[in-house]
Amino acid sequence: MRSLIILLIIIATSQLISCGSSLKHKDTVYNPETQELEKQKYSQFFQLKTEIIPKNLELTLVTQLHKKTIPGVYTVKEFTRRLLPNDYLAKSNTMLYLTNLTDQAINFDLISVSIEQKHLPLSTRNLTIAAQKSTSIPLGEINVDLRLISLNTRIEYQADGSAIKKEHREKEFELQRNIERIKEDNKKMPEQVVK
């Protein structure tokens, strides 16, 4: 009877936690700059921003994790250590943003994008990005492991513009998970660890 009451309390408490709690992980880390412990809360967003063609074309890739769960079930499974491999997977919805940094149009042929060696379900996209303008492209969904804090990403493309020689390119990037730092209550690391 007592274990049943405890289980009901755990379930009731976990119901108060949003169903997206499985998408946000917390770690406690030491910040050498402030010499304090901080909590890092990882969001459901991964982001990459780079000049894919220096001084010509800027690329931003944003992936958002989505997981449909019954409120509290993930928390109870995590607490009782009953998580299955599928419990760690979430759908990731990915958007690509391209910004032309030049005064002339750029033709961009997106051949393929893969995240964690899984190809996003896109068809070849031939785009013309006007001078000093941006465009966005939805890239579709794949399953991603919730526990990851960076995602290996490969982009294959061809670009053509006045200052760009048209050629086949393939580049690898790391999509980084967004982090929010939260200070702990004035707790310092032990002196021997700081040294």
N, C-alpha and C positions, 0 to 999 in steps of 0.2 A: 504494500500500500504506500509505504514511504517513498519507494523508488518511482511509483506512478505519479505521486505529487510533485517530486523533483522534475520528472520528465514534463509534466504539464506546465510547471513554472518556466522551464527552458523554452518550451514551445511558445508560451504566451509572450515571453521576453523577445524571442526571435521574431514574432509577428510584428513587433513595433519597429524592427529594423527593416528598411526598405528591401524590396526584392532585388535591387541592384547592388546589394552589399557584396555579392560575390565578385563584382567587377572592380571593387576598390580594395587594395591590399595595403596594410600598414607594416612598416619596418621601423625599428629604432636604430639610428645610426649616430656616430660621433662626428660632429662638425669641427674640424681643426681650427677654423677661423674664429668661431665664438667659444671654443673649448667647452661646448655643451652637448648634451644628448638631444637629438631632435627626432621627432617622428616624421617619417615620409609616408604620405598617402598617395598611392598611385591611382590616377583617374582611369576612366574607360577610354581615354583618347591617346592615340599614338600620333606623333607628328614629325615630319621631315621638311626642312626648307633649305634649298640650295640653288645656286646658279648652275643649272645643268649645262648650259653653254655660257661660260663666263662673259659678263658684260652684254649678253644678248638675250638670254632666256632664263627666267627664274621659275623653279618648280617647287610646288608645295604639295605634299601628300598627307592626307589626314585620314586616319582609320579610327572608327568608333566601334567599341564592342557592345553587343546587345545579347542579353541572355534572358529568356523567358523562364522564370522559375515560380514555384508556389512560394509565397512569402514565408520565410522562416525555415524552409526545408533544407536549403544549403547550409544554414548556420547549424542546424541540428545534426546534419550529416557530418559537418566539419568537426563539431564538438565530440561526436561519438566515433569519429574516425571511420566513417562508412562511405566516404566519397569514392565514386567509381571514375574510370577514365573520362567518360562523357560529361561528368560534372565539372571538369576543368575546361571544357570547350565552350566557346561562345562564338556567335556569328560576328564577323567584322564587316562593317559597311565602309567602303573606301571611296574617297573623292580625290581627284587630281585637279590642281589649279596651276595654270601656266600664265606667266606674265611676260609680255614682250618689252624688253628694256630699250629697244632701238627705235629709230624713227622710220623704219620700213617694215613691211609685213614679213612674217616668218611662216613658212610651211612646215608643219610638224606632223610626222607620221608615227603614231604610237603603235608599235608592233606587238609588244607584250609587257605585262607587269606581273611579277610573282612575289608573293610574301611567304616567307618560310617554305620556299620551294613548292608552293601551290599557286598555279596560274589563276589570275582573276579572270572571270568569264566575260572578257570584252572582245569585240571584233576589232579589226584594224581600223583605226580612226585617222583619217586625213583631215587635218585642221589648218586653217589659215588664221593666224593671230595677228590682228591689225597692230599698227605701230602704237606703242605706249598703252596697250590694252591688255585685259586679262580674259581668260576663258576657264570654264570649269567642266570637268567630265566625270560622271559617275562611273566607277569601275566595277561595281558589283560586290558580292559577298563571298567570303570563304570562312571556314572554321579556324579559330586561333586559340591557343592555350592561354587561359587566364593568368597563369603564373608568370608569363614572360614579361620582362620590362623593356626589351628591345626586340625588334623584328627585322630579320635579314630581308632586304628588298632588292630585287633586280629589275631594272627598267631597260627595255630594248626599243630603240627608236631611230628615225632618220629625220634630220632637220635640214632646211634649205632656206637661206636668206642671202641678202646682198654681201654680208661679211662672213657667211658660213659656207664652207665647202660641204656639199651634200655627201654624207657618208653614213654607213651603218655604225651604230654605236651601241654598246651595252655597258651599263654602269651598275655598281652595287652600292647600296646605302644601308644604314641602320635607322629604322624608324624608332624613335625614342618615346617611351611612355611618359606622359606629363606627370610631374611630381609636385605635390604641395608640401612644403616643410612646416612642421608645427613644433614650436619650442616645448620642451619638457619643463616641468616646474622647477627651474633653477637647479637641476641635478647636474653635477659635474662628473666627468670621467675620473676614475682613480688616478692619483698622481703618477704611479708607475706606468700607466698606459699612455699618458699624455707625453711623456719624455720620448 
